[in-house]
Amino acid sequence: MVKKYIILAFLPLLAVFLQSTLFHHFSIKGSIPDMVLILVVFYALFRGGRRGTLYGLLCGLLEDLYMGHFIGVNMLAKGFTGYILGRAQGTVFKENLWVGIIAVVAGTLINSLVVAVLLLANGSMLELEVAYSILYQCLYNLLLAGPIYLWYYYSIYDRLFRMTGES
């Protein structure tokens, strides 16, 4: 039980580290993948809206504290995204890889929209380049969604099979 929470805390830390180091060198027109968002989307998809919201809030807060710009923007955006996508938990066929990929694209768009609204409410000006940045981030997240979803899906179901004694 404790091991699960350690992993859930370690994955966003690893994602933030990879985003700020490795993927920063492979940016597409200044856009990098949002691996923290991908983790929030998958967690919400498998665990539901309430847990997805909580995990999104915590992961977003971690990202806000690390980046240090507007504290709370990523927290609220990822929490809302976790809630919306977590509501689909009981209605989607999670065994299909396309469900995970489409959820990541939808999550990227939802998250970007919430961030844009929060920044506009704060008085920030958004430029046309922001729309291109969202498009590039969608593409980048799309490329990573499949492999991460397969790993996430099989790690969850492998654990379930070990707990029930099935093979």
Phi and psi in radians as a Rosetta constraint file:
Dihedral C 1 N 2 CA 2 C 2 CIRCULARHARMONIC -1.141 0.35
Dihedral N 2 CA 2 C 2 N 3 CIRCULARHARMONIC -0.628 0.35
Dihedral C 2 N 3 CA 3 C 3 CIRCULARHARMONIC -1.032 0.35
Dihedral N 3 CA 3 C 3 N 4 CIRCULARHARMONIC -0.696 0.35
Dihedral C 3 N 4 CA 4 C 4 CIRCULARHARMONIC -1.062 0.35
Dihedral N 4 CA 4 C 4 N 5 CIRCULARHARMONIC -0.751 0.35
Dihedral C 4 N 5 CA 5 C 5 CIRCULARHARMONIC -1.240 0.35
Dihedral N 5 CA 5 C 5 N 6 CIRCULARHARMONIC -0.569 0.35
Dihedral C 5 N 6 CA 6 C 6 CIRCULARHARMONIC -1.137 0.35
Dihedral N 6 CA 6 C 6 N 7 CIRCULARHARMONIC -0.756 0.35
Dihedral C 6 N 7 CA 7 C 7 CIRCULARHARMONIC -1.136 0.35
Dihedral N 7 CA 7 C 7 N 8 CIRCULARHARMONIC -0.753 0.35
Dihedral C 7 N 8 CA 8 C 8 CIRCULARHARMONIC -1.112 0.35
Dihedral N 8 CA 8 C 8 N 9 CIRCULARHARMONIC -0.497 0.35
Dihedral C 8 N 9 CA 9 C 9 CIRCULARHARMONIC -1.447 0.35
Dihedral N 9 CA 9 C 9 N 10 CIRCULARHARMONIC -0.602 0.35
Dihedral C 9 N 10 CA 10 C 10 CIRCULARHARMONIC -1.261 0.35
Dihedral N 10 CA 10 C 10 N 11 CIRCULARHARMONIC -0.667 0.35
Dihedral C 10 N 11 CA 11 C 11 CIRCULARHARMONIC -1.038 0.35
Dihedral N 11 CA 11 C 11 N 12 CIRCULARHARMONIC -0.814 0.35
Dihedral C 11 N 12 CA 12 C 12 CIRCULARHARMONIC -1.130 0.35
Dihedral N 12 CA 12 C 12 N 13 CIRCULARHARMONIC -0.610 0.35
Dihedral C 12 N 13 CA 13 C 13 CIRCULARHARMONIC -1.092 0.35
Dihedral N 13 CA 13 C 13 N 14 CIRCULARHARMONIC -0.775 0.35
Dihedral C 13 N 14 CA 14 C 14 CIRCULARHARMONIC -1.106 0.35
Dihedral N 14 CA 14 C 14 N 15 CIRCULARHARMONIC -0.722 0.35
Dihedral C 14 N 15 CA 15 C 15 CIRCULARHARMONIC -1.103 0.35
Dihedral N 15 CA 15 C 15 N 16 CIRCULARHARMONIC -0.777 0.35
Dihedral C 15 N 16 CA 16 C 16 CIRCULARHARMONIC -1.115 0.35
Dihedral N 16 CA 16 C 16 N 17 CIRCULARHARMONIC -0.714 0.35
Dihedral C 16 N 17 CA 17 C 17 CIRCULARHARMONIC -1.083 0.35
Dihedral N 17 CA 17 C 17 N 18 CIRCULARHARMONIC -0.811 0.35
Dihedral C 17 N 18 CA 18 C 18 CIRCULARHARMONIC -1.140 0.35
Dihedral N 18 CA 18 C 18 N 19 CIRCULARHARMONIC -0.674 0.35
Dihedral C 18 N 19 CA 19 C 19 CIRCULARHARMONIC -1.095 0.35
Dihedral N 19 CA 19 C 19 N 20 CIRCULARHARMONIC -0.684 0.35
Dihedral C 19 N 20 CA 20 C 20 CIRCULARHARMONIC -1.524 0.35
Dihedral N 20 CA 20 C 20 N 21 CIRCULARHARMONIC -0.203 0.35
Dihedral C 20 N 21 CA 21 C 21 CIRCULARHARMONIC -2.029 0.35
Dihedral N 21 CA 21 C 21 N 22 CIRCULARHARMONIC -1.368 0.35
Dihedral C 21 N 22 CA 22 C 22 CIRCULARHARMONIC -1.091 0.35
Dihedral N 22 CA 22 C 22 N 23 CIRCULARHARMONIC -0.933 0.35
Dihedral C 22 N 23 CA 23 C 23 CIRCULARHARMONIC -1.264 0.35
Dihedral N 23 CA 23 C 23 N 24 CIRCULARHARMONIC -0.333 0.35
Dihedral C 23 N 24 CA 24 C 24 CIRCULARHARMONIC -1.122 0.35
Dihedral N 24 CA 24 C 24 N 25 CIRCULARHARMONIC -0.517 0.35
Dihedral C 24 N 25 CA 25 C 25 CIRCULARHARMONIC -1.394 0.35
Dihedral N 25 CA 25 C 25 N 26 CIRCULARHARMONIC -0.298 0.35
Dihedral C 25 N 26 CA 26 C 26 CIRCULARHARMONIC -2.010 0.35
Dihedral N 26 CA 26 C 26 N 27 CIRCULARHARMONIC 0.609 0.35
Dihedral C 26 N 27 CA 27 C 27 CIRCULARHARMONIC -1.239 0.35
Dihedral N 27 CA 27 C 27 N 28 CIRCULARHARMONIC 2.624 0.35
Dihedral C 27 N 28 CA 28 C 28 CIRCULARHARMONIC -1.871 0.35
Dihedral N 28 CA 28 C 28 N 29 CIRCULARHARMONIC 1.867 0.35
Dihedral C 28 N 29 CA 29 C 29 CIRCULARHARMONIC 0.899 0.35
Dihedral N 29 CA 29 C 29 N 30 CIRCULARHARMONIC 0.694 0.35
Dihedral C 29 N 30 CA 30 C 30 CIRCULARHARMONIC 1.505 0.35
Dihedral N 30 CA 30 C 30 N 31 CIRCULARHARMONIC -0.047 0.35
Dihedral C 30 N 31 CA 31 C 31 CIRCULARHARMONIC -1.711 0.35
Dihedral N 31 CA 31 C 31 N 32 CIRCULARHARMONIC 2.389 0.35
Dihedral C 31 N 32 CA 32 C 32 CIRCULARHARMONIC -2.120 0.35
Dihedral N 32 CA 32 C 32 N 33 CIRCULARHARMONIC 2.777 0.35
Dihedral C 32 N 33 CA 33 C 33 CIRCULARHARMONIC -1.211 0.35
Dihedral N 33 CA 33 C 33 N 34 CIRCULARHARMONIC 2.654 0.35
Dihedral C 33 N 34 CA 34 C 34 CIRCULARHARMONIC -1.801 0.35
Dihedral N 34 CA 34 C 34 N 35 CIRCULARHARMONIC 1.474 0.35
Dihedral C 34 N 35 CA 35 C 35 CIRCULARHARMONIC -1.187 0.35
Dihedral N 35 CA 35 C 35 N 36 CIRCULARHARMONIC -0.504 0.35
Dihedral C 35 N 36 CA 36 C 36 CIRCULARHARMONIC -1.113 0.35
Dihedral N 36 CA 36 C 36 N 37 CIRCULARHARMONIC -0.744 0.35
Dihedral C 36 N 37 CA 37 C 37 CIRCULARHARMONIC -1.088 0.35
Dihedral N 37 CA 37 C 37 N 38 CIRCULARHARMONIC -0.734 0.35
Dihedral C 37 N 38 CA 38 C 38 CIRCULARHARMONIC -1.034 0.35
Dihedral N 38 CA 38 C 38 N 39 CIRCULARHARMONIC -0.751 0.35
Dihedral C 38 N 39 CA 39 C 39 CIRCULARHARMONIC -1.102 0.35
Dihedral N 39 CA 39 C 39 N 40 CIRCULARHARMONIC -0.735 0.35
Dihedral C 39 N 40 CA 40 C 40 CIRCULARHARMONIC -1.106 0.35
Dihedral N 40 CA 40 C 40 N 41 CIRCULARHARMONIC -0.755 0.35
Dihedral C 40 N 41 CA 41 C 41 CIRCULARHARMONIC -1.065 0.35
Dihedral N 41 CA 41 C 41 N 42 CIRCULARHARMONIC -0.831 0.35
Dihedral C 41 N 42 CA 42 C 42 CIRCULARHARMONIC -1.181 0.35
Dihedral N 42 CA 42 C 42 N 43 CIRCULARHARMONIC -0.715 0.35
Dihedral C 42 N 43 CA 43 C 43 CIRCULARHARMONIC -1.067 0.35
Dihedral N 43 CA 43 C 43 N 44 CIRCULARHARMONIC -0.796 0.35
Dihedral C 43 N 44 CA 44 C 44 CIRCULARHARMONIC -1.128 0.35
Dihedral N 44 CA 44 C 44 N 45 CIRCULARHARMONIC -0.685 0.35
Dihedral C 44 N 45 CA 45 C 45 CIRCULARHARMONIC -1.093 0.35
Dihedral N 45 CA 45 C 45 N 46 CIRCULARHARMONIC -0.612 0.35
Dihedral C 45 N 46 CA 46 C 46 CIRCULARHARMONIC -1.628 0.35
Dihedral N 46 CA 46 C 46 N 47 CIRCULARHARMONIC -0.410 0.35
Dihedral C 46 N 47 CA 47 C 47 CIRCULARHARMONIC -1.966 0.35
Dihedral N 47 CA 47 C 47 N 48 CIRCULARHARMONIC -0.199 0.35
Dihedral C 47 N 48 CA 48 C 48 CIRCULARHARMONIC 1.771 0.35
Dihedral N 48 CA 48 C 48 N 49 CIRCULARHARMONIC 3.047 0.35
Dihedral C 48 N 49 CA 49 C 49 CIRCULARHARMONIC -1.166 0.35
Dihedral N 49 CA 49 C 49 N 50 CIRCULARHARMONIC -0.750 0.35
Dihedral C 49 N 50 CA 50 C 50 CIRCULARHARMONIC -1.153 0.35
Dihedral N 50 CA 50 C 50 N 51 CIRCULARHARMONIC -0.881 0.35
Dihedral C 50 N 51 CA 51 C 51 CIRCULARHARMONIC -1.194 0.35
Dihedral N 51 CA 51 C 51 N 52 CIRCULARHARMONIC -0.639 0.35
Dihedral C 51 N 52 CA 52 C 52 CIRCULARHARMONIC -1.092 0.35
Dihedral N 52 CA 52 C 52 N 53 CIRCULARHARMONIC -0.663 0.35
Dihedral C 52 N 53 CA 53 C 53 CIRCULARHARMONIC -1.128 0.35
Dihedral N 53 CA 53 C 53 N 54 CIRCULARHARMONIC -0.845 0.35
Dihedral C 53 N 54 CA 54 C 54 CIRCULARHARMONIC -1.077 0.35
Dihedral N 54 CA 54 C 54 N 55 CIRCULARHARMONIC -0.802 0.35
Dihedral C 54 N 55 CA 55 C 55 CIRCULARHARMONIC -1.136 0.35
Dihedral N 55 CA 55 C 55 N 56 CIRCULARHARMONIC -0.686 0.35
Dihedral C 55 N 56 CA 56 C 56 CIRCULARHARMONIC -1.112 0.35
Dihedral N 56 CA 56 C 56 N 57 CIRCULARHARMONIC -0.732 0.35
Dihedral C 56 N 57 CA 57 C 57 CIRCULARHARMONIC -1.087 0.35
Dihedral N 57 CA 57 C 57 N 58 CIRCULARHARMONIC -0.787 0.35
Dihedral C 57 N 58 CA 58 C 58 CIRCULARHARMONIC -1.190 0.35
Dihedral N 58 CA 58 C 58 N 59 CIRCULARHARMONIC -0.758 0.35
Dihedral C 58 N 59 CA 59 C 59 CIRCULARHARMONIC -1.166 0.35
Dihedral N 59 CA 59 C 59 N 60 CIRCULARHARMONIC -0.699 0.35
Dihedral C 59 N 60 CA 60 C 60 CIRCULARHARMONIC -1.139 0.35
Dihedral N 60 CA 60 C 60 N 61 CIRCULARHARMONIC -0.666 0.35
Dihedral C 60 N 61 CA 61 C 61 CIRCULARHARMONIC -1.118 0.35
Dihedral N 61 CA 61 C 61 N 62 CIRCULARHARMONIC -0.742 0.35
Dihedral C 61 N 62 CA 62 C 62 CIRCULARHARMONIC -1.008 0.35
Dihedral N 62 CA 62 C 62 N 63 CIRCULARHARMONIC -0.795 0.35
Dihedral C 62 N 63 CA 63 C 63 CIRCULARHARMONIC -1.133 0.35
Dihedral N 63 CA 63 C 63 N 64 CIRCULARHARMONIC -0.721 0.35
Dihedral C 63 N 64 CA 64 C 64 CIRCULARHARMONIC -1.098 0.35
Dihedral N 64 CA 64 C 64 N 65 CIRCULARHARMONIC -0.758 0.35
Dihedral C 64 N 65 CA 65 C 65 CIRCULARHARMONIC -1.159 0.35
Dihedral N 65 CA 65 C 65 N 66 CIRCULARHARMONIC -0.625 0.35
Dihedral C 65 N 66 CA 66 C 66 CIRCULARHARMONIC -1.241 0.35
Dihedral N 66 CA 66 C 66 N 67 CIRCULARHARMONIC -0.773 0.35
Dihedral C 66 N 67 CA 67 C 67 CIRCULARHARMONIC -1.373 0.35
Dihedral N 67 CA 67 C 67 N 68 CIRCULARHARMONIC -0.603 0.35
Dihedral C 67 N 68 CA 68 C 68 CIRCULARHARMONIC 1.270 0.35
Dihedral N 68 CA 68 C 68 N 69 CIRCULARHARMONIC 0.270 0.35
Dihedral C 68 N 69 CA 69 C 69 CIRCULARHARMONIC -1.436 0.35
Dihedral N 69 CA 69 C 69 N 70 CIRCULARHARMONIC -1.690 0.35
Dihedral C 69 N 70 CA 70 C 70 CIRCULARHARMONIC -1.778 0.35
Dihedral N 70 CA 70 C 70 N 71 CIRCULARHARMONIC 1.837 0.35
Dihedral C 70 N 71 CA 71 C 71 CIRCULARHARMONIC -1.183 0.35
Dihedral N 71 CA 71 C 71 N 72 CIRCULARHARMONIC 2.184 0.35
Dihedral C 71 N 72 CA 72 C 72 CIRCULARHARMONIC 1.906 0.35
Dihedral N 72 CA 72 C 72 N 73 CIRCULARHARMONIC -0.341 0.35
Dihedral C 72 N 73 CA 73 C 73 CIRCULARHARMONIC -1.175 0.35
Dihedral N 73 CA 73 C 73 N 74 CIRCULARHARMONIC -0.933 0.35
Dihedral C 73 N 74 CA 74 C 74 CIRCULARHARMONIC -1.152 0.35
Dihedral N 74 CA 74 C 74 N 75 CIRCULARHARMONIC -0.613 0.35
Dihedral C 74 N 75 CA 75 C 75 CIRCULARHARMONIC -1.048 0.35
Dihedral N 75 CA 75 C 75 N 76 CIRCULARHARMONIC -0.864 0.35
Dihedral C 75 N 76 CA 76 C 76 CIRCULARHARMONIC -1.195 0.35
Dihedral N 76 CA 76 C 76 N 77 CIRCULARHARMONIC -0.709 0.35
Dihedral C 76 N 77 CA 77 C 77 CIRCULARHARMONIC -1.154 0.35
Dihedral N 77 CA 77 C 77 N 78 CIRCULARHARMONIC -0.781 0.35
Dihedral C 77 N 78 CA 78 C 78 CIRCULARHARMONIC -1.266 0.35
Dihedral N 78 CA 78 C 78 N 79 CIRCULARHARMONIC -0.589 0.35
Dihedral C 78 N 79 CA 79 C 79 CIRCULARHARMONIC -1.116 0.35
Dihedral N 79 CA 79 C 79 N 80 CIRCULARHARMONIC -0.771 0.35
Dihedral C 79 N 80 CA 80 C 80 CIRCULARHARMONIC -1.142 0.35
Dihedral N 80 CA 80 C 80 N 81 CIRCULARHARMONIC -0.744 0.35
Dihedral C 80 N 81 CA 81 C 81 CIRCULARHARMONIC -1.090 0.35
Dihedral N 81 CA 81 C 81 N 82 CIRCULARHARMONIC -0.747 0.35
Dihedral C 81 N 82 CA 82 C 82 CIRCULARHARMONIC -1.066 0.35
Dihedral N 82 CA 82 C 82 N 83 CIRCULARHARMONIC -0.660 0.35
Dihedral C 82 N 83 CA 83 C 83 CIRCULARHARMONIC -1.167 0.35
Dihedral N 83 CA 83 C 83 N 84 CIRCULARHARMONIC -0.867 0.35
Dihedral C 83 N 84 CA 84 C 84 CIRCULARHARMONIC -1.077 0.35
Dihedral N 84 CA 84 C 84 N 85 CIRCULARHARMONIC -0.856 0.35
Dihedral C 84 N 85 CA 85 C 85 CIRCULARHARMONIC -1.297 0.35
Dihedral N 85 CA 85 C 85 N 86 CIRCULARHARMONIC -0.482 0.35
Dihedral C 85 N 86 CA 86 C 86 CIRCULARHARMONIC -1.186 0.35
Dihedral N 86 CA 86 C 86 N 87 CIRCULARHARMONIC -0.436 0.35
Dihedral C 86 N 87 CA 87 C 87 CIRCULARHARMONIC -1.135 0.35
Dihedral N 87 CA 87 C 87 N 88 CIRCULARHARMONIC -0.376 0.35
Dihedral C 87 N 88 CA 88 C 88 CIRCULARHARMONIC -1.493 0.35
Dihedral N 88 CA 88 C 88 N 89 CIRCULARHARMONIC 0.000 0.35
Dihedral C 88 N 89 CA 89 C 89 CIRCULARHARMONIC -0.889 0.35
Dihedral N 89 CA 89 C 89 N 90 CIRCULARHARMONIC -0.838 0.35
Dihedral C 89 N 90 CA 90 C 90 CIRCULARHARMONIC -1.476 0.35
Dihedral N 90 CA 90 C 90 N 91 CIRCULARHARMONIC -0.066 0.35
Dihedral C 90 N 91 CA 91 C 91 CIRCULARHARMONIC -1.955 0.35
Dihedral N 91 CA 91 C 91 N 92 CIRCULARHARMONIC -0.056 0.35
Dihedral C 91 N 92 CA 92 C 92 CIRCULARHARMONIC -1.967 0.35
Dihedral N 92 CA 92 C 92 N 93 CIRCULARHARMONIC 2.678 0.35
Dihedral C 92 N 93 CA 93 C 93 CIRCULARHARMONIC -1.582 0.35
Dihedral N 93 CA 93 C 93 N 94 CIRCULARHARMONIC 1.583 0.35
Dihedral C 93 N 94 CA 94 C 94 CIRCULARHARMONIC -1.185 0.35
Dihedral N 94 CA 94 C 94 N 95 CIRCULARHARMONIC -0.222 0.35
Dihedral C 94 N 95 CA 95 C 95 CIRCULARHARMONIC -1.287 0.35
Dihedral N 95 CA 95 C 95 N 96 CIRCULARHARMONIC -0.231 0.35
Dihedral C 95 N 96 CA 96 C 96 CIRCULARHARMONIC -1.560 0.35
Dihedral N 96 CA 96 C 96 N 97 CIRCULARHARMONIC 2.174 0.35
Dihedral C 96 N 97 CA 97 C 97 CIRCULARHARMONIC -1.032 0.35
Dihedral N 97 CA 97 C 97 N 98 CIRCULARHARMONIC -0.613 0.35
Dihedral C 97 N 98 CA 98 C 98 CIRCULARHARMONIC -1.127 0.35
Dihedral N 98 CA 98 C 98 N 99 CIRCULARHARMONIC -0.491 0.35
Dihedral C 98 N 99 CA 99 C 99 CIRCULARHARMONIC -1.074 0.35
Dihedral N 99 CA 99 C 99 N 100 CIRCULARHARMONIC -0.800 0.35
Dihedral C 99 N 100 CA 100 C 100 CIRCULARHARMONIC -1.128 0.35
Dihedral N 100 CA 100 C 100 N 101 CIRCULARHARMONIC -0.724 0.35
Dihedral C 100 N 101 CA 101 C 101 CIRCULARHARMONIC -1.155 0.35
Dihedral N 101 CA 101 C 101 N 102 CIRCULARHARMONIC -0.804 0.35
Dihedral C 101 N 102 CA 102 C 102 CIRCULARHARMONIC -1.140 0.35
Dihedral N 102 CA 102 C 102 N 103 CIRCULARHARMONIC -0.649 0.35
Dihedral C 102 N 103 CA 103 C 103 CIRCULARHARMONIC -1.116 0.35
Dihedral N 103 CA 103 C 103 N 104 CIRCULARHARMONIC -0.647 0.35
Dihedral C 103 N 104 CA 104 C 104 CIRCULARHARMONIC -1.188 0.35
Dihedral N 104 CA 104 C 104 N 105 CIRCULARHARMONIC -0.732 0.35
Dihedral C 104 N 105 CA 105 C 105 CIRCULARHARMONIC -1.124 0.35
Dihedral N 105 CA 105 C 105 N 106 CIRCULARHARMONIC -0.796 0.35
Dihedral C 105 N 106 CA 106 C 106 CIRCULARHARMONIC -1.084 0.35
Dihedral N 106 CA 106 C 106 N 107 CIRCULARHARMONIC -0.739 0.35
Dihedral C 106 N 107 CA 107 C 107 CIRCULARHARMONIC -1.098 0.35
Dihedral N 107 CA 107 C 107 N 108 CIRCULARHARMONIC -0.675 0.35
Dihedral C 107 N 108 CA 108 C 108 CIRCULARHARMONIC -1.120 0.35
Dihedral N 108 CA 108 C 108 N 109 CIRCULARHARMONIC -0.733 0.35
Dihedral C 108 N 109 CA 109 C 109 CIRCULARHARMONIC -1.188 0.35
Dihedral N 109 CA 109 C 109 N 110 CIRCULARHARMONIC -0.757 0.35
Dihedral C 109 N 110 CA 110 C 110 CIRCULARHARMONIC -1.094 0.35
Dihedral N 110 CA 110 C 110 N 111 CIRCULARHARMONIC -0.852 0.35
Dihedral C 110 N 111 CA 111 C 111 CIRCULARHARMONIC -1.035 0.35
Dihedral N 111 CA 111 C 111 N 112 CIRCULARHARMONIC -0.780 0.35
Dihedral C 111 N 112 CA 112 C 112 CIRCULARHARMONIC -1.137 0.35
Dihedral N 112 CA 112 C 112 N 113 CIRCULARHARMONIC -0.673 0.35
Dihedral C 112 N 113 CA 113 C 113 CIRCULARHARMONIC -1.129 0.35
Dihedral N 113 CA 113 C 113 N 114 CIRCULARHARMONIC -0.768 0.35
Dihedral C 113 N 114 CA 114 C 114 CIRCULARHARMONIC -1.142 0.35
Dihedral N 114 CA 114 C 114 N 115 CIRCULARHARMONIC -0.735 0.35
Dihedral C 114 N 115 CA 115 C 115 CIRCULARHARMONIC -1.067 0.35
Dihedral N 115 CA 115 C 115 N 116 CIRCULARHARMONIC -0.760 0.35
Dihedral C 115 N 116 CA 116 C 116 CIRCULARHARMONIC -1.091 0.35
Dihedral N 116 CA 116 C 116 N 117 CIRCULARHARMONIC -0.765 0.35
Dihedral C 116 N 117 CA 117 C 117 CIRCULARHARMONIC -1.115 0.35
Dihedral N 117 CA 117 C 117 N 118 CIRCULARHARMONIC -0.744 0.35
Dihedral C 117 N 118 CA 118 C 118 CIRCULARHARMONIC -1.154 0.35
Dihedral N 118 CA 118 C 118 N 119 CIRCULARHARMONIC -0.682 0.35
Dihedral C 118 N 119 CA 119 C 119 CIRCULARHARMONIC -1.202 0.35
Dihedral N 119 CA 119 C 119 N 120 CIRCULARHARMONIC -0.678 0.35
Dihedral C 119 N 120 CA 120 C 120 CIRCULARHARMONIC -1.129 0.35
Dihedral N 120 CA 120 C 120 N 121 CIRCULARHARMONIC -0.679 0.35
Dihedral C 120 N 121 CA 121 C 121 CIRCULARHARMONIC -1.150 0.35
Dihedral N 121 CA 121 C 121 N 122 CIRCULARHARMONIC -0.455 0.35
Dihedral C 121 N 122 CA 122 C 122 CIRCULARHARMONIC -1.441 0.35
Dihedral N 122 CA 122 C 122 N 123 CIRCULARHARMONIC -0.140 0.35
Dihedral C 122 N 123 CA 123 C 123 CIRCULARHARMONIC 1.703 0.35
Dihedral N 123 CA 123 C 123 N 124 CIRCULARHARMONIC 0.096 0.35
Dihedral C 123 N 124 CA 124 C 124 CIRCULARHARMONIC -1.327 0.35
Dihedral N 124 CA 124 C 124 N 125 CIRCULARHARMONIC 2.592 0.35
Dihedral C 124 N 125 CA 125 C 125 CIRCULARHARMONIC -1.681 0.35
Dihedral N 125 CA 125 C 125 N 126 CIRCULARHARMONIC 2.346 0.35
Dihedral C 125 N 126 CA 126 C 126 CIRCULARHARMONIC -1.819 0.35
Dihedral N 126 CA 126 C 126 N 127 CIRCULARHARMONIC 2.399 0.35
Dihedral C 126 N 127 CA 127 C 127 CIRCULARHARMONIC -1.856 0.35
Dihedral N 127 CA 127 C 127 N 128 CIRCULARHARMONIC 2.987 0.35
Dihedral C 127 N 128 CA 128 C 128 CIRCULARHARMONIC -1.087 0.35
Dihedral N 128 CA 128 C 128 N 129 CIRCULARHARMONIC -0.500 0.35
Dihedral C 128 N 129 CA 129 C 129 CIRCULARHARMONIC -1.083 0.35
Dihedral N 129 CA 129 C 129 N 130 CIRCULARHARMONIC -0.443 0.35
Dihedral C 129 N 130 CA 130 C 130 CIRCULARHARMONIC -1.114 0.35
Dihedral N 130 CA 130 C 130 N 131 CIRCULARHARMONIC -0.694 0.35
Dihedral C 130 N 131 CA 131 C 131 CIRCULARHARMONIC -1.096 0.35
Dihedral N 131 CA 131 C 131 N 132 CIRCULARHARMONIC -0.720 0.35
Dihedral C 131 N 132 CA 132 C 132 CIRCULARHARMONIC -1.151 0.35
Dihedral N 132 CA 132 C 132 N 133 CIRCULARHARMONIC -0.666 0.35
Dihedral C 132 N 133 CA 133 C 133 CIRCULARHARMONIC -1.090 0.35
Dihedral N 133 CA 133 C 133 N 134 CIRCULARHARMONIC -0.703 0.35
Dihedral C 133 N 134 CA 134 C 134 CIRCULARHARMONIC -1.118 0.35
Dihedral N 134 CA 134 C 134 N 135 CIRCULARHARMONIC -0.732 0.35
Dihedral C 134 N 135 CA 135 C 135 CIRCULARHARMONIC -1.080 0.35
Dihedral N 135 CA 135 C 135 N 136 CIRCULARHARMONIC -0.804 0.35
Dihedral C 135 N 136 CA 136 C 136 CIRCULARHARMONIC -1.151 0.35
Dihedral N 136 CA 136 C 136 N 137 CIRCULARHARMONIC -0.653 0.35
Dihedral C 136 N 137 CA 137 C 137 CIRCULARHARMONIC -1.164 0.35
Dihedral N 137 CA 137 C 137 N 138 CIRCULARHARMONIC -0.658 0.35
Dihedral C 137 N 138 CA 138 C 138 CIRCULARHARMONIC -1.032 0.35
Dihedral N 138 CA 138 C 138 N 139 CIRCULARHARMONIC -0.790 0.35
Dihedral C 138 N 139 CA 139 C 139 CIRCULARHARMONIC -1.124 0.35
Dihedral N 139 CA 139 C 139 N 140 CIRCULARHARMONIC -0.754 0.35
Dihedral C 139 N 140 CA 140 C 140 CIRCULARHARMONIC -1.120 0.35
Dihedral N 140 CA 140 C 140 N 141 CIRCULARHARMONIC -0.811 0.35
Dihedral C 140 N 141 CA 141 C 141 CIRCULARHARMONIC -1.092 0.35
Dihedral N 141 CA 141 C 141 N 142 CIRCULARHARMONIC -0.634 0.35
Dihedral C 141 N 142 CA 142 C 142 CIRCULARHARMONIC -1.080 0.35
Dihedral N 142 CA 142 C 142 N 143 CIRCULARHARMONIC -0.719 0.35
Dihedral C 142 N 143 CA 143 C 143 CIRCULARHARMONIC -1.133 0.35
Dihedral N 143 CA 143 C 143 N 144 CIRCULARHARMONIC -0.624 0.35
Dihedral C 143 N 144 CA 144 C 144 CIRCULARHARMONIC -1.530 0.35
Dihedral N 144 CA 144 C 144 N 145 CIRCULARHARMONIC -0.318 0.35
Dihedral C 144 N 145 CA 145 C 145 CIRCULARHARMONIC -1.067 0.35
Dihedral N 145 CA 145 C 145 N 146 CIRCULARHARMONIC -0.788 0.35
Dihedral C 145 N 146 CA 146 C 146 CIRCULARHARMONIC -1.055 0.35
Dihedral N 146 CA 146 C 146 N 147 CIRCULARHARMONIC -1.001 0.35
Dihedral C 146 N 147 CA 147 C 147 CIRCULARHARMONIC -1.083 0.35
Dihedral N 147 CA 147 C 147 N 148 CIRCULARHARMONIC -0.692 0.35
Dihedral C 147 N 148 CA 148 C 148 CIRCULARHARMONIC -1.201 0.35
Dihedral N 148 CA 148 C 148 N 149 CIRCULARHARMONIC -0.661 0.35
Dihedral C 148 N 149 CA 149 C 149 CIRCULARHARMONIC -1.112 0.35
Dihedral N 149 CA 149 C 149 N 150 CIRCULARHARMONIC -0.761 0.35
Dihedral C 149 N 150 CA 150 C 150 CIRCULARHARMONIC -1.059 0.35
Dihedral N 150 CA 150 C 150 N 151 CIRCULARHARMONIC -0.781 0.35
Dihedral C 150 N 151 CA 151 C 151 CIRCULARHARMONIC -1.094 0.35
Dihedral N 151 CA 151 C 151 N 152 CIRCULARHARMONIC -0.793 0.35
Dihedral C 151 N 152 CA 152 C 152 CIRCULARHARMONIC -1.106 0.35
Dihedral N 152 CA 152 C 152 N 153 CIRCULARHARMONIC -0.838 0.35
Dihedral C 152 N 153 CA 153 C 153 CIRCULARHARMONIC -1.050 0.35
Dihedral N 153 CA 153 C 153 N 154 CIRCULARHARMONIC -0.865 0.35
Dihedral C 153 N 154 CA 154 C 154 CIRCULARHARMONIC -1.263 0.35
Dihedral N 154 CA 154 C 154 N 155 CIRCULARHARMONIC -0.496 0.35
Dihedral C 154 N 155 CA 155 C 155 CIRCULARHARMONIC -1.220 0.35
Dihedral N 155 CA 155 C 155 N 156 CIRCULARHARMONIC -0.616 0.35
Dihedral C 155 N 156 CA 156 C 156 CIRCULARHARMONIC -1.219 0.35
Dihedral N 156 CA 156 C 156 N 157 CIRCULARHARMONIC -0.851 0.35
Dihedral C 156 N 157 CA 157 C 157 CIRCULARHARMONIC -1.306 0.35
Dihedral N 157 CA 157 C 157 N 158 CIRCULARHARMONIC -0.479 0.35
Dihedral C 157 N 158 CA 158 C 158 CIRCULARHARMONIC -1.130 0.35
Dihedral N 158 CA 158 C 158 N 159 CIRCULARHARMONIC -0.727 0.35
Dihedral C 158 N 159 CA 159 C 159 CIRCULARHARMONIC -1.125 0.35
Dihedral N 159 CA 159 C 159 N 160 CIRCULARHARMONIC -0.718 0.35
Dihedral C 159 N 160 CA 160 C 160 CIRCULARHARMONIC -1.110 0.35
Dihedral N 160 CA 160 C 160 N 161 CIRCULARHARMONIC -0.720 0.35
Dihedral C 160 N 161 CA 161 C 161 CIRCULARHARMONIC -1.141 0.35
Dihedral N 161 CA 161 C 161 N 162 CIRCULARHARMONIC -0.669 0.35
Dihedral C 161 N 162 CA 162 C 162 CIRCULARHARMONIC -1.159 0.35
Dihedral N 162 CA 162 C 162 N 163 CIRCULARHARMONIC -0.609 0.35
Dihedral C 162 N 163 CA 163 C 163 CIRCULARHARMONIC -1.236 0.35
Dihedral N 163 CA 163 C 163 N 164 CIRCULARHARMONIC -0.611 0.35
Dihedral C 163 N 164 CA 164 C 164 CIRCULARHARMONIC -1.598 0.35
Dihedral N 164 CA 164 C 164 N 165 CIRCULARHARMONIC -0.155 0.35
Dihedral C 164 N 165 CA 165 C 165 CIRCULARHARMONIC 1.490 0.35
Dihedral N 165 CA 165 C 165 N 166 CIRCULARHARMONIC 0.109 0.35
Dihedral C 165 N 166 CA 166 C 166 CIRCULARHARMONIC -1.459 0.35
Dihedral N 166 CA 166 C 166 N 167 CIRCULARHARMONIC 2.893 0.35
